[in-house]
Amino acid sequence: MRPQVHPTCPSCGSEVPPEGLLSGVQGYSEETDSGVAPCTRCGKAIEFRVRAGSLEVGYTYWAGSLHFEGTGSVSAPGLCWERGGRGRVIEYGGTRYLIP
């Protein structure tokens, strides 16, 4: 089995490059520190969370308050984020993504 280098879509099983998720973000929750973007293959929603040097895929659920549960994590060297004036700024591979 080859090592996983990209997050996997929970709906279709395709590997999605981090750039595909970051460039297609449709929303970001400050409460759970997670975002959602469509799979670049099937178009279904992928929930994810950015960590320094890694990207987690998972899901959100209610348990008194909204939580994010990571189900898988992949290494993404150089991935980092910071709070911007109107959201988050995520940097990966020399590209900066503004996440509202």
N, C-alpha and C positions, 0 to 999 in steps of 0.2 A: 504494500500500500504506500502510495507516495504521500509525503507530508502536505497538509493543507496550508496553502499560502494566502488564500482569500476567504472572507466570510462566506458561508453557505446559505442560500435562500431556504428557509424552512418549508416553503411551498413546493418548489420544483427541484431542489437539491443542487442547483447550479452554483458554482463559485462566482462571486461578484467581487470585482476589484474594489478596494477602498475608494478609489477615485469615482467609481460608478455610484456608490452610495452618497459620498460627500457632495457630488455635483447635482444630485437629484433630490436633496432633502426637501420634504414637503412640510415638515413641522418639527419643532424641538420643544421639549418640556423641561422647564427649569426645575419643576418639582421632582422629576425622576432623573434629570440630567441625561435624558435619552432622546433620540431622534427617530424619524421614520422616513424611509425613502423607498421607491419602487425597485423591485428586482429588475436588472437590466435585461433579463431574458423573458420572464413571464409577466412582469408588471405588478405582481402582488406586493403588498407592503412588507418591508423588513424593518423591524425595530432594532436599534443599535445604540451603543454607548461608546464614546471616545474616552480612552485612557492614554496616558503618556506612553507611546510606543506600542499600543495595542488597540484593537477594535473588537468589541463584544457584540454578539448578536443575541437577542433574547425576546422577552415579551413583558408587557406591563400587566399588572393585576391589582385589584383592590383588596386590601386587608386592613380596614380601618382608614387607610390612606393609600394613595397610589404608589406602587413600588415597581422597580424594574428588576427582572430576574434574568441574568445572563445564562445562556445555555451553551455558548461556545465563544472562544476567544482566539484571535490570531495575532501574531506579531506583525506590527507595522512600524518598523524602525523609522524614527524621525517624526512620527505623528505626534502633534501637540496641539493644545487649544488654550485660548485665553478669552476672558470676557471682553466683549467689545462694547461700544456705546449703545448699539441696538441689537445685541444678541451675542453670539459666540463667533470667534474667528478661529478656524481650524486650519492648520498648516500641515501639508503632507506632500512629499515629493517635489518641493519647491513651489507649490501652488497654495494660495490662501483662499479659503472658502468662507464666506459670510453666511452664518446660519442664523436667521431671524428668530 
